């Protein structure tokens, strides 16, 4: 089987999945600029969470003058290592994007289970369904900005000029529409509004500790997600 077929038909090792019974997993999803990276860092600072790092075959990057670090931002691996992990069923899920492989590994979750911590990672919206199938106890949380206007403001601050922002805005907008539409179409997402970072971190932690139970606030946040989606579509 060639590499493309191996990736297309990939399934994790069932025995390795069975060994992860009981591991707690929190997946943070959100449109760009919603604040999921900051929330993840704050959760890790509590000492109750384990940094569930993804693997990639791409080279490390420098973001805002800071170089990515192997073992902190990603596990940077070669194509050959990725192929071996696919053969051995060592990924939970693996995808190709822009010519590179991205995946999350079973070994990292095994370490989180051994330490009795909740594994936390920020992932793409479409990747969560595989976790929910393989590890139904996975908690999926979609982070929202408080409004469309605040979201635009946050995204703008990532670029040095208005022209640079306008160049990337169509792709950002398209991605946000896809992510929100998908998250609203399935029943397993909690939505958390990131208006105040301290309150948002507390809300995420409470959802994890409540073992994925849904409450009235989930419905309120879901309504806001629909409102933000409607504004994005209108603009």
DRENGUKOL-921593 format. One record per atom (N, C-alpha, C): residue in three letters; chain; x, y, z. Coordinates in pm, whole numbers. Layout:
BEGIN
SITE loza marmi   east  north     up
SITE  Ala     A      X      Y      Z
...
This chain:
BEGIN
SITE loza marmi   east  north     up
SITE  Unk     A     85   -119      0
SITE  Unk     A      0      0      0
SITE  Unk     A     89    125      0
SITE  Unk     A     65    218    -96
SITE  Unk     A    147    339    -98
SITE  Unk     A    103    435     11
SITE  Unk     A    181    542     29
SITE  Unk     A    160    631    142
SITE  Unk     A     22    698    137
SITE  Unk     A    -19    743     19
SITE  Unk     A   -149    811      7
SITE  Unk     A   -263    719     47
SITE  Unk     A   -256    594      7
SITE  Unk     A   -360    497     44
SITE  Unk     A   -354    467    194
SITE  Unk     A   -233    458    246
SITE  Unk     A   -216    434    390
SITE  Unk     A   -281    544    472
SITE  Unk     A   -260    669    429
SITE  Unk     A   -318    783    499
SITE  Unk     A   -469    787    483
SITE  Unk     A   -515    763    362
SITE  Unk     A   -659    768    333
SITE  Unk     A   -736    664    413
SITE  Unk     A   -679    545    429
SITE  Unk     A   -749    434    495
SITE  Unk     A   -704    414    639
SITE  Unk     A   -641    514    697
SITE  Unk     A   -581    496    828
SITE  Unk     A   -683    465    936
SITE  Unk     A   -647    368   1021
SITE  Unk     A   -723    337   1141
SITE  Unk     A   -623    312   1254
SITE  Unk     A   -647    368   1374
SITE  Unk     A   -556    343   1485
SITE  Unk     A   -563    199   1533
SITE  Unk     A   -459    155   1601
SITE  Unk     A   -453     20   1656
SITE  Unk     A   -562      3   1762
SITE  Unk     A   -656    -91   1742
SITE  Unk     A   -768   -107   1837
SITE  Unk     A   -722   -141   1978
SITE  Unk     A   -616   -220   1991
SITE  Unk     A   -567   -256   2124
SITE  Unk     A   -514   -133   2198
SITE  Unk     A   -445    -47   2124
SITE  Unk     A   -391     74   2186
SITE  Unk     A   -503    170   2226
SITE  Unk     A   -610    173   2148
SITE  Unk     A   -726    254   2184
SITE  Unk     A   -791    199   2311
SITE  Unk     A   -804     67   2319
SITE  Unk     A   -867      4   2436
SITE  Unk     A   -790     35   2563
SITE  Unk     A   -658     46   2552
SITE  Unk     A   -575     75   2669
SITE  Unk     A   -595    218   2721
SITE  Unk     A   -661    302   2641
SITE  Unk     A   -684    441   2681
SITE  Unk     A   -820    463   2747
SITE  Unk     A   -890    353   2776
SITE  Unk     A  -1021    365   2841
SITE  Unk     A  -1006    446   2970
SITE  Unk     A  -1091    546   2985
SITE  Unk     A  -1089    627   3106
SITE  Unk     A  -1006    753   3098
SITE  Unk     A   -923    767   2993
SITE  Unk     A   -844    888   2982
SITE  Unk     A   -935   1008   2955
SITE  Unk     A   -907   1120   3020
SITE  Unk     A   -988   1239   3001
SITE  Unk     A   -924   1328   2895
SITE  Unk     A  -1006   1371   2798
SITE  Unk     A   -958   1450   2686
SITE  Unk     A  -1046   1573   2670
SITE  Unk     A   -984   1689   2659
SITE  Unk     A  -1055   1815   2632
SITE  Unk     A   -999   1873   2502
SITE  Unk     A  -1085   1889   2403
SITE  Unk     A  -1045   1946   2275
SITE  Unk     A  -1104   2086   2261
SITE  Unk     A  -1018   2184   2239
SITE  Unk     A  -1061   2322   2221
SITE  Unk     A  -1063   2356   2072
SITE  Unk     A  -1174   2407   2028
SITE  Unk     A  -1193   2447   1889
SITE  Unk     A  -1241   2590   1889
SITE  Unk     A  -1215   2663   1783
SITE  Unk     A  -1266   2800   1777
SITE  Unk     A  -1216   2871   1654
SITE  Unk     A  -1290   2970   1610
SITE  Unk     A  -1247   3047   1495
SITE  Unk     A  -1121   3126   1531
SITE  Unk     A  -1040   3154   1432
SITE  Unk     A   -913   3224   1454
SITE  Unk     A   -936   3355   1529
SITE  Unk     A   -862   3374   1639
SITE  Unk     A   -877   3494   1718
SITE  Unk     A   -975   3482   1833
SITE  Unk     A  -1035   3364   1850
SITE  Unk     A  -1131   3346   1959
SITE  Unk     A  -1062   3335   2094
SITE  Unk     A   -935   3290   2095
SITE  Unk     A   -860   3283   2219
SITE  Unk     A   -833   3144   2272
SITE  Unk     A   -850   3041   2189
SITE  Unk     A   -833   2905   2239
SITE  Unk     A   -689   2876   2282
SITE  Unk     A   -589   2933   2216
SITE  Unk     A   -450   2910   2255
SITE  Unk     A   -422   2966   2394
SITE  Unk     A   -474   3084   2422
SITE  Unk     A   -455   3146   2553
SITE  Unk     A   -523   3064   2661
SITE  Unk     A   -643   3019   2633
SITE  Unk     A   -717   2937   2729
SITE  Unk     A   -642   2807   2756
SITE  Unk     A   -588   2746   2652
SITE  Unk     A   -511   2624   2671
SITE  Unk     A   -392   2647   2763
SITE  Unk     A   -318   2755   2741
SITE  Unk     A   -202   2784   2826
SITE  Unk     A   -243   2805   2971
SITE  Unk     A   -356   2874   2991
SITE  Unk     A   -401   2900   3129
SITE  Unk     A   -444   2770   3197
SITE  Unk     A   -506   2680   3123
SITE  Unk     A   -544   2550   3180
SITE  Unk     A   -421   2470   3219
SITE  Unk     A   -319   2472   3134
SITE  Unk     A   -195   2399   3164
SITE  Unk     A   -128   2454   3289
SITE  Unk     A   -141   2585   3311
SITE  Unk     A    -80   2648   3428
SITE  Unk     A   -139   2597   3560
SITE  Unk     A   -259   2540   3555
SITE  Unk     A   -323   2492   3678
SITE  Unk     A   -257   2364   3730
SITE  Unk     A   -187   2291   3643
SITE  Unk     A   -126   2166   3683
SITE  Unk     A   -218   2046   3674
SITE  Unk     A   -344   2068   3634
SITE  Unk     A   -440   1958   3624
SITE  Unk     A   -456   1907   3480
SITE  Unk     A   -387   1972   3388
SITE  Unk     A   -401   1937   3247
SITE  Unk     A   -266   1897   3189
SITE  Unk     A   -273   1817   3084
SITE  Unk     A   -153   1766   3017
SITE  Unk     A   -152   1818   2875
SITE  Unk     A    -39   1871   2832
SITE  Unk     A    -28   1930   2698
SITE  Unk     A    -29   1820   2592
SITE  Unk     A   -142   1806   2527
SITE  Unk     A   -161   1702   2426
SITE  Unk     A   -114   1756   2292
SITE  Unk     A     14   1734   2261
SITE  Unk     A     79   1798   2147
SITE  Unk     A     61   1715   2020
SITE  Unk     A     36   1783   1910
SITE  Unk     A     21   1718   1780
SITE  Unk     A    158   1693   1715
SITE  Unk     A    157   1603   1619
SITE  Unk     A    275   1574   1537
SITE  Unk     A    260   1641   1401
SITE  Unk     A    371   1681   1342
SITE  Unk     A    366   1734   1205
SITE  Unk     A    498   1708   1134
SITE  Unk     A    489   1693   1002
SITE  Unk     A    610   1675    921
SITE  Unk     A    661   1808    867
SITE  Unk     A    589   1918    893
SITE  Unk     A    638   2047    844
SITE  Unk     A    754   2095    931
SITE  Unk     A    830   2190    878
SITE  Unk     A    942   2247    954
SITE  Unk     A    891   2344   1059
SITE  Unk     A    964   2362   1168
SITE  Unk     A    925   2463   1268
SITE  Unk     A    921   2602   1207
SITE  Unk     A    830   2685   1257
SITE  Unk     A    815   2821   1209
SITE  Unk     A    855   2921   1318
SITE  Unk     A    864   3046   1277
SITE  Unk     A    883   3155   1371
SITE  Unk     A    759   3242   1367
SITE  Unk     A    692   3255   1481
SITE  Unk     A    568   3332   1490
SITE  Unk     A    591   3455   1578
SITE  Unk     A    572   3572   1519
SITE  Unk     A    594   3697   1591
SITE  Unk     A    732   3703   1656
SITE  Unk     A    832   3651   1582
SITE  Unk     A    969   3656   1629
SITE  Unk     A   1007   3545   1725
SITE  Unk     A    913   3453   1755
SITE  Unk     A    940   3344   1848
SITE  Unk     A    940   3212   1772
SITE  Unk     A   1051   3139   1779
SITE  Unk     A   1063   3011   1708
SITE  Unk     A    985   2901   1779
SITE  Unk     A    917   2818   1702
SITE  Unk     A    847   2703   1758
SITE  Unk     A    948   2604   1817
SITE  Unk     A    907   2538   1924
SITE  Unk     A    995   2446   1996
SITE  Unk     A    940   2304   1986
SITE  Unk     A   1027   2212   1948
SITE  Unk     A    990   2071   1941
SITE  Unk     A    953   2021   2081
SITE  Unk     A    836   1957   2091
SITE  Unk     A    791   1906   2220
SITE  Unk     A    709   2004   2300
SITE  Unk     A    698   2127   2250
SITE  Unk     A    611   2227   2315
SITE  Unk     A    501   2274   2221
SITE  Unk     A    540   2310   2099
SITE  Unk     A    441   2353   2000
SITE  Unk     A    389   2234   1919
SITE  Unk     A    479   2154   1870
SITE  Unk     A    451   2031   1798
SITE  Unk     A    563   1933   1826
SITE  Unk     A    537   1806   1792
SITE  Unk     A    645   1711   1774
SITE  Unk     A    678   1715   1624
SITE  Unk     A    794   1766   1591
SITE  Unk     A    833   1777   1451
SITE  Unk     A    902   1647   1409
SITE  Unk     A    843   1577   1314
SITE  Unk     A    891   1446   1274
SITE  Unk     A    916   1443   1124
SITE  Unk     A    992   1344   1080
SITE  Unk     A   1018   1327    937
SITE  Unk     A    902   1252    872
SITE  Unk     A    901   1256    740
SITE  Unk     A    800   1182    665
SITE  Unk     A    811   1033    693
SITE  Unk     A    933    982    707
SITE  Unk     A    953    839    734
SITE  Unk     A    895    800    870
SITE  Unk     A    914    886    970
SITE  Unk     A    858    857   1102
SITE  Unk     A    706    859   1097
SITE  Unk     A    649    954   1024
SITE  Unk     A    504    960   1009
SITE  Unk     A    451    833    942
SITE  Unk     A    521    786    841
SITE  Unk     A    478    665    771
SITE  Unk     A    484    544    865
SITE  Unk     A    589    537    946
SITE  Unk     A    599    425   1040
SITE  Unk     A    486    430   1143
SITE  Unk     A    453    551   1192
SITE  Unk     A    345    563   1289
SITE  Unk     A    211    525   1229
SITE  Unk     A    192    558   1102
SITE  Unk     A     69    516   1033
SITE  Unk     A     63    365   1022
SITE  Unk     A    174    302    984
SITE  Unk     A    179    156    973
SITE  Unk     A    148     89   1107
SITE  Unk     A    199    149   1216
SITE  Unk     A    185     88   1348
SITE  Unk     A     56    128   1419
SITE  Unk     A    -24    215   1356
SITE  Unk     A   -149    258   1418
SITE  Unk     A   -130    345   1539
SITE  Unk     A    -26    430   1540
SITE  Unk     A     10    508   1657
SITE  Unk     A    -56    646   1663
SITE  Unk     A   -126    685   1558
SITE  Unk     A   -202    811   1561
SITE  Unk     A   -346    783   1601
SITE  Unk     A   -410    880   1665
SITE  Unk     A   -556    875   1678
SITE  Unk     A   -617    912   1545
SITE  Unk     A   -568   1021   1489
SITE  Unk     A   -612   1064   1357
SITE  Unk     A   -494   1133   1290
SITE  Unk     A   -493   1130   1159
SITE  Unk     A   -386   1193   1082
SITE  Unk     A   -443   1246    952
SITE  Unk     A   -399   1367    914
SITE  Unk     A   -448   1431    793
SITE  Unk     A   -332   1495    719
SITE  Unk     A   -350   1515    588
SITE  Unk     A   -252   1589    511
SITE  Unk     A   -306   1729    484
SITE  Unk     A   -221   1829    505
SITE  Unk     A   -260   1967    480
SITE  Unk     A   -141   2040    421
SITE  Unk     A   -160   2098    303
SITE  Unk     A    -55   2174    234
SITE  Unk     A     73   2092    218
SITE  Unk     A     55   1962    191
SITE  Unk     A    170   1876    165
SITE  Unk     A    238   1820    288
SITE  Unk     A    186   1852    406
SITE  Unk     A    244   1801    530
SITE  Unk     A    142   1717    606
SITE  Unk     A    194   1625    689
SITE  Unk     A    109   1540    769
SITE  Unk     A     95   1601    909
SITE  Unk     A    -29   1604    958
SITE  Unk     A    -59   1647   1093
SITE  Unk     A   -136   1535   1162
SITE  Unk     A   -100   1503   1284
SITE  Unk     A   -172   1398   1354
SITE  Unk     A   -153   1408   1503
SITE  Unk     A   -237   1337   1577
SITE  Unk     A   -224   1331   1723
SITE  Unk     A   -196   1187   1762
SITE  Unk     A   -106   1171   1858
SITE  Unk     A    -54   1038   1890
SITE  Unk     A   -115    974   2014
SITE  Unk     A   -124    842   2010
SITE  Unk     A   -178    766   2121
SITE  Unk     A    -86    769   2243
SITE  Unk     A     46    774   2221
SITE  Unk     A    140    771   2331
SITE  Unk     A    123    893   2423
SITE  Unk     A     93   1007   2364
SITE  Unk     A     74   1128   2445
SITE  Unk     A    -45   1112   2539
SITE  Unk     A   -152   1050   2491
SITE  Unk     A   -269   1027   2576
SITE  Unk     A   -237    926   2685
SITE  Unk     A   -155    826   2652
SITE  Unk     A   -115    727   2753
SITE  Unk     A    -39    795   2867
SITE  Unk     A     44    893   2834
SITE  Unk     A    118    967   2936
SITE  Unk     A     23   1049   3023
SITE  Unk     A    -78   1111   2960
SITE  Unk     A   -176   1189   3036
SITE  Unk     A   -253   1100   3132
SITE  Unk     A   -290    981   3086
SITE  Unk     A   -363    887   3171
SITE  Unk     A   -279    844   3290
SITE  Unk     A   -152    815   3264
SITE  Unk     A    -63    771   3372
SITE  Unk     A    -47    879   3479
SITE  Unk     A    -45   1006   3436
SITE  Unk     A    -30   1118   3529
SITE  Unk     A   -162   1161   3591
SITE  Unk     A   -272   1099   3544
SITE  Unk     A   -407   1131   3591
SITE  Unk     A   -441   1278   3569
SITE  Unk     A   -405   1327   3450
SITE  Unk     A   -438   1463   3410
SITE  Unk     A   -528   1459   3286
SITE  Unk     A   -600   1568   3264
SITE  Unk     A   -684   1581   3145
SITE  Unk     A   -597   1628   3029
SITE  Unk     A   -594   1550   2922
SITE  Unk     A   -520   1590   2802
SITE  Unk     A   -595   1700   2731
SITE  Unk     A   -528   1812   2702
SITE  Unk     A   -594   1924   2636
SITE  Unk     A   -517   1960   2509
SITE  Unk     A   -592   1985   2403
SITE  Unk     A   -532   2022   2275
SITE  Unk     A   -628   2112   2201
SITE  Unk     A   -573   2199   2113
SITE  Unk     A   -660   2276   2024
SITE  Unk     A   -648   2214   1885
SITE  Unk     A   -762   2182   1826
SITE  Unk     A   -766   2106   1702
SITE  Unk     A   -860   2171   1602
SITE  Unk     A   -855   2120   1478
SITE  Unk     A   -949   2165   1376
SITE  Unk     A  -1087   2105   1401
SITE  Unk     A  -1190   2177   1364
SITE  Unk     A  -1326   2138   1399
SITE  Unk     A  -1363   2000   1344
SITE  Unk     A  -1316   1966   1224
SITE  Unk     A  -1357   1840   1164
SITE  Unk     A  -1287   1720   1226
SITE  Unk     A  -1181   1743   1306
SITE  Unk     A  -1110   1632   1366
SITE  Unk     A  -1174   1578   1492
SITE  Unk     A  -1268   1651   1550
SITE  Unk     A  -1324   1611   1678
SITE  Unk     A  -1409   1485   1666
SITE  Unk     A  -1478   1467   1555
SITE  Unk     A  -1568   1353   1541
SITE  Unk     A  -1495   1220   1556
SITE  Unk     A  -1370   1213   1511
SITE  Unk     A  -1294   1089   1524
SITE  Unk     A  -1264   1059   1670
SITE  Unk     A  -1235   1163   1747
SITE  Unk     A  -1213   1143   1890
SITE  Unk     A  -1341   1094   1957
SITE  Unk     A  -1454   1156   1924
SITE  Unk     A  -1580   1118   1987
SITE  Unk     A  -1616    973   1953
SITE  Unk     A  -1577    927   1835
SITE  Unk     A  -1604    788   1797
SITE  Unk     A  -1514    692   1873
SITE  Unk     A  -1384    724   1878
SITE  Unk     A  -1287    634   1940
SITE  Unk     A  -1284    647   2092
SITE  Unk     A  -1300    769   2142
SITE  Unk     A  -1296    798   2285
SITE  Unk     A  -1418    883   2320
SITE  Unk     A  -1534    819   2338
SITE  Unk     A  -1659    893   2356
SITE  Unk     A  -1658    991   2474
SITE  Unk     A  -1569    970   2569
SITE  Unk     A  -1562   1059   2685
SITE  Unk     A  -1499   1193   2653
SITE  Unk     A  -1449   1211   2532
SITE  Unk     A  -1386   1336   2491
SITE  Unk     A  -1482   1453   2505
SITE  Unk     A  -1435   1562   2565
SITE  Unk     A  -1514   1684   2580
SITE  Unk     A  -1471   1782   2472
SITE  Unk     A  -1566   1828   2392
SITE  Unk     A  -1537   1922   2282
SITE  Unk     A  -1595   2058   2315
SITE  Unk     A  -1510   2162   2313
SITE  Unk     A  -1552   2296   2353
SITE  Unk     A  -1515   2395   2243
SITE  Unk     A  -1614   2466   2193
SITE  Unk     A  -1594   2566   2089
SITE  Unk     A  -1585   2704   2155
SITE  Unk     A  -1471   2772   2136
SITE  Unk     A  -1449   2902   2197
SITE  Unk     A  -1499   3012   2102
SITE  Unk     A  -1580   3103   2158
SITE  Unk     A  -1641   3209   2078
SITE  Unk     A  -1590   3347   2121
SITE  Unk     A  -1569   3438   2029
SITE  Unk     A  -1553   3579   2067
SITE  Unk     A  -1688   3631   2111
SITE  Unk     A  -1691   3742   2187
SITE  Unk     A  -1820   3791   2236
SITE  Unk     A  -1911   3849   2129
SITE  Unk     A  -1854   3888   2015
SITE  Unk     A  -1934   3948   1908
SITE  Unk     A  -1856   3945   1778
SITE  Unk     A  -1927   3969   1669
SITE  Unk     A  -1861   3975   1538
SITE  Unk     A  -1762   4091   1533
SITE  Unk     A  -1802   4207   1585
SITE  Unk     A  -1714   4324   1578
SITE  Unk     A  -1587   4304   1660
SITE  Unk     A  -1601   4243   1778
SITE  Unk     A  -1484   4216   1861
SITE  Unk     A  -1393   4113   1793
SITE  Unk     A  -1454   4016   1727
SITE  Unk     A  -1374   3916   1655
SITE  Unk     A  -1291   3982   1545
SITE  Unk     A  -1355   4070   1466
SITE  Unk     A  -1281   4141   1361
SITE  Unk     A  -1166   4222   1420
SITE  Unk     A  -1191   4286   1532
SITE  Unk     A  -1088   4367   1599
SITE  Unk     A   -969   4279   1638
SITE  Unk     A   -999   4163   1695
SITE  Unk     A   -892   4073   1739
SITE  Unk     A   -811   4022   1621
SITE  Unk     A   -878   3986   1513
SITE  Unk     A   -807   3934   1396
SITE  Unk     A   -719   4044   1335
SITE  Unk     A   -770   4167   1332
SITE  Unk     A   -694   4278   1274
SITE  Unk     A   -561   4300   1347
SITE  Unk     A   -560   4278   1478
SITE  Unk     A   -437   4304   1554
SITE  Unk     A   -325   4208   1518
SITE  Unk     A   -357   4101   1446
SITE  Unk     A   -254   4004   1407
SITE  Unk     A   -176   4048   1284
SITE  Unk     A   -219   4156   1222
SITE  Unk     A   -157   4200   1097
SITE  Unk     A   -107   4343   1110
SITE  Unk     A      0   4371   1038
SITE  Unk     A     69   4499   1053
SITE  Unk     A     -1   4613    980
SITE  Unk     A    -86   4582    885
SITE  Unk     A   -155   4688    811
SITE  Unk     A   -295   4643    773
SITE  Unk     A   -378   4742    740
SITE  Unk     A   -514   4713    697
SITE  Unk     A   -513   4636    565
SITE  Unk     A   -419   4669    477
SITE  Unk     A   -410   4598    349
SITE  Unk     A   -379   4450    370
SITE  Unk     A   -289   4422    464
SITE  Unk     A   -254   4282    492
SITE  Unk     A   -374   4208    549
SITE  Unk     A   -449   4275    636
SITE  Unk     A   -570   4215    692
SITE  Unk     A   -671   4184    583
SITE  Unk     A   -694   4280    494
SITE  Unk     A   -794   4261    389
SITE  Unk     A   -755   4150    292
SITE  Unk     A   -625   4128    278
SITE  Unk     A   -579   4020    189
SITE  Unk     A   -616   3882    243
SITE  Unk     A   -608   3866    376
SITE  Unk     A   -634   3735    435
SITE  Unk     A   -779   3720    482
SITE  Unk     A   -852   3833    492
SITE  Unk     A   -986   3829    548
SITE  Unk     A  -1080   3731    477
SITE  Unk     A  -1083   3723    343
SITE  Unk     A  -1175   3629    279
SITE  Unk     A  -1155   3485    324
SITE  Unk     A  -1030   3442    340
SITE  Unk     A  -1003   3305    385
SITE  Unk     A  -1041   3287    531
SITE  Unk     A  -1012   3388    614
SITE  Unk     A  -1052   3382    754
SITE  Unk     A  -1204   3371    766
SITE  Unk     A  -1273   3452    687
SITE  Unk     A  -1419   3452    691
SITE  Unk     A  -1475   3317    646
SITE  Unk     A  -1421   3264    536
SITE  Unk     A  -1468   3135    485
SITE  Unk     A  -1445   3024    586
SITE  Unk     A  -1327   3024    650
SITE  Unk     A  -1295   2921    750
SITE  Unk     A  -1388   2931    870
SITE  Unk     A  -1417   3055    915
SITE  Unk     A  -1505   3073   1030
SITE  Unk     A  -1646   3024   1001
SITE  Unk     A  -1694   3051    881
SITE  Unk     A  -1828   3004    842
SITE  Unk     A  -1833   2852    846
SITE  Unk     A  -1733   2788    787
SITE  Unk     A  -1728   2641    786
SITE  Unk     A  -1723   2585    929
SITE  Unk     A  -1638   2644   1012
SITE  Unk     A  -1621   2591   1148
SITE  Unk     A  -1748   2608   1231
SITE  Unk     A  -1810   2724   1223
SITE  Unk     A  -1932   2747   1300
SITE  Unk     A  -2047   2661   1250
SITE  Unk     A  -2062   2651   1119
SITE  Unk     A  -2170   2569   1064
SITE  Unk     A  -2154   2424   1106
SITE  Unk     A  -2032   2374   1102
SITE  Unk     A  -2009   2235   1140
SITE  Unk     A  -2037   2214   1289
SITE  Unk     A  -1983   2302   1373
SITE  Unk     A  -2001   2286   1517
SITE  Unk     A  -2147   2294   1557
SITE  Unk     A  -2223   2380   1490
SITE  Unk     A  -2366   2394   1521
SITE  Unk     A  -2450   2278   1468
SITE  Unk     A  -2393   2199   1379
SITE  Unk     A  -2468   2089   1317
SITE  Unk     A  -2460   1959   1396
SITE  Unk     A  -2374   1954   1497
SITE  Unk     A  -2357   1831   1575
SITE  Unk     A  -2393   1859   1721
SITE  Unk     A  -2431   1756   1798
SITE  Unk     A  -2483   1780   1932
SITE  Unk     A  -2378   1786   2043
SITE  Unk     A  -2253   1756   2013
SITE  Unk     A  -2158   1734   2122
SITE  Unk     A  -2071   1854   2158
SITE  Unk     A  -2089   1967   2094
SITE  Unk     A  -2007   2084   2127
SITE  Unk     A  -2068   2166   2240
SITE  Unk     A  -1986   2196   2341
SITE  Unk     A  -2016   2304   2433
SITE  Unk     A  -1964   2433   2368
SITE  Unk     A  -2027   2545   2395
SITE  Unk     A  -1980   2675   2346
SITE  Unk     A  -1947   2762   2466
SITE  Unk     A  -1829   2823   2463
SITE  Unk     A  -1786   2913   2571
SITE  Unk     A  -1752   3049   2511
SITE  Unk     A  -1808   3156   2569
SITE  Unk     A  -1785   3291   2520
SITE  Unk     A  -1661   3348   2587
SITE  Unk     A  -1563   3386   2510
SITE  Unk     A  -1440   3443   2564
SITE  Unk     A  -1447   3595   2560
SITE  Unk     A  -1523   3650   2656
SITE  Unk     A  -1530   3796   2674
SITE  Unk     A  -1430   3840   2779
SITE  Unk     A  -1419   3759   2884
SITE  Unk     A  -1322   3780   2991
SITE  Unk     A  -1242   3650   3003
SITE  Unk     A  -1110   3657   2987
SITE  Unk     A  -1029   3536   2979
SITE  Unk     A  -1039   3453   3107
SITE  Unk     A  -1045   3518   3223
SITE  Unk     A  -1053   3444   3348
SITE  Unk     A  -1184   3365   3358
SITE  Unk     A  -1293   3431   3318
SITE  Unk     A  -1423   3363   3321
SITE  Unk     A  -1429   3250   3219
SITE  Unk     A  -1366   3272   3103
SITE  Unk     A  -1366   3168   2999
SITE  Unk     A  -1289   3045   3045
SITE  Unk     A  -1174   3066   3107
SITE  Unk     A  -1095   2953   3157
SITE  Unk     A  -1173   2877   3265
SITE  Unk     A  -1237   2951   3353
SITE  Unk     A  -1318   2887   3458
SITE  Unk     A  -1432   2807   3398
SITE  Unk     A  -1497   2862   3295
SITE  Unk     A  -1609   2792   3230
SITE  Unk     A  -1563   2662   3166
SITE  Unk     A  -1449   2666   3097
SITE  Unk     A  -1396   2544   3034
SITE  Unk     A  -1365   2440   3140
SITE  Unk     A  -1299   2482   3248
SITE  Unk     A  -1262   2389   3354
SITE  Unk     A  -1385   2326   3418
SITE  Unk     A  -1492   2405   3437
SITE  Unk     A  -1615   2352   3495
SITE  Unk     A  -1679   2248   3404
SITE  Unk     A  -1678   2274   3274
SITE  Unk     A  -1736   2179   3179
SITE  Unk     A  -1661   2047   3186
SITE  Unk     A  -1529   2053   3188
SITE  Unk     A  -1448   1931   3197
SITE  Unk     A  -1479   1855   3326
SITE  Unk     A  -1484   1928   3438
SITE  Unk     A  -1506   1863   3567
SITE  Unk     A  -1649   1814   3586
SITE  Unk     A  -1743   1868   3508
SITE  Unk     A  -1882   1821   3514
SITE  Unk     A  -1907   1703   3422
SITE  Unk     A  -1798   1649   3367
SITE  Unk     A  -1805   1528   3284
SITE  Unk     A  -1901   1542   3166
SITE  Unk     A  -1890   1657   3097
SITE  Unk     A  -1959   1674   2970
SITE  Unk     A  -2110   1693   2983
SITE  Unk     A  -2159   1729   3101
SITE  Unk     A  -2302   1753   3116
SITE  Unk     A  -2338   1890   3060
SITE  Unk     A  -2453   1896   2994
SITE  Unk     A  -2498   2021   2932
SITE  Unk     A  -2597   2093   3023
SITE  Unk     A  -2590   2227   3020
SITE  Unk     A  -2675   2310   3105
SITE  Unk     A  -2732   2425   3023
SITE  Unk     A  -2811   2509   3090
SITE  Unk     A  -2878   2621   3023
SITE  Unk     A  -2777   2715   2957
SITE  Unk     A  -2663   2737   3021
SITE  Unk     A  -2564   2828   2965
SITE  Unk     A  -2511   2778   2831
SITE  Unk     A  -2510   2646   2813
SITE  Unk     A  -2470   2593   2683
SITE  Unk     A  -2566   2638   2573
SITE  Unk     A  -2695   2637   2604
SITE  Unk     A  -2796   2682   2507
SITE  Unk     A  -2779   2831   2475
SITE  Unk     A  -2750   2911   2578
SITE  Unk     A  -2732   3055   2557
SITE  Unk     A  -2612   3083   2468
SITE  Unk     A  -2502   3011   2493
SITE  Unk     A  -2381   3031   2413
SITE  Unk     A  -2402   2981   2270
SITE  Unk     A  -2479   2874   2255
SITE  Unk     A  -2509   2824   2120
SITE  Unk     A  -2588   2927   2040
SITE  Unk     A  -2679   2996   2105
SITE  Unk     A  -2755   3102   2037
SITE  Unk     A  -2662   3214   1991
SITE  Unk     A  -2564   3249   2076
SITE  Unk     A  -2468   3351   2036
SITE  Unk     A  -2386   3305   1916
SITE  Unk     A  -2350   3177   1914
SITE  Unk     A  -2275   3123   1800
SITE  Unk     A  -2355   3139   1671
SITE  Unk     A  -2486   3116   1678
SITE  Unk     A  -2571   3134   1561
SITE  Unk     A  -2577   3280   1518
SITE  Unk     A  -2583   3370   1617
SITE  Unk     A  -2587   3513   1586
SITE  Unk     A  -2457   3557   1518
SITE  Unk     A  -2344   3512   1570
SITE  Unk     A  -2215   3549   1510
SITE  Unk     A  -2204   3494   1369
SITE  Unk     A  -2249   3371   1349
SITE  Unk     A  -2247   3313   1215
SITE  Unk     A  -2332   3396   1119
SITE  Unk     A  -2449   3439   1165
SITE  Unk     A  -2538   3519   1080
SITE  Unk     A  -2471   3652   1042
SITE  Unk     A  -2400   3713   1137
SITE  Unk     A  -2330   3840   1108
SITE  Unk     A  -2216   3820   1011
SITE  Unk     A  -2144   3708   1026
SITE  Unk     A  -2034   3681    931
SITE  Unk     A  -2089   3661    792
SITE  Unk     A  -2199   3588    780
SITE  Unk     A  -2261   3566    649
SITE  Unk     A  -2311   3696    588
SITE  Unk     A  -2353   3789    674
SITE  Unk     A  -2406   3917    626
SITE  Unk     A  -2296   4015    589
SITE  Unk     A  -2174   3984    629
SITE  Unk     A  -2063   4077    602
SITE  Unk     A  -1957   4010    516
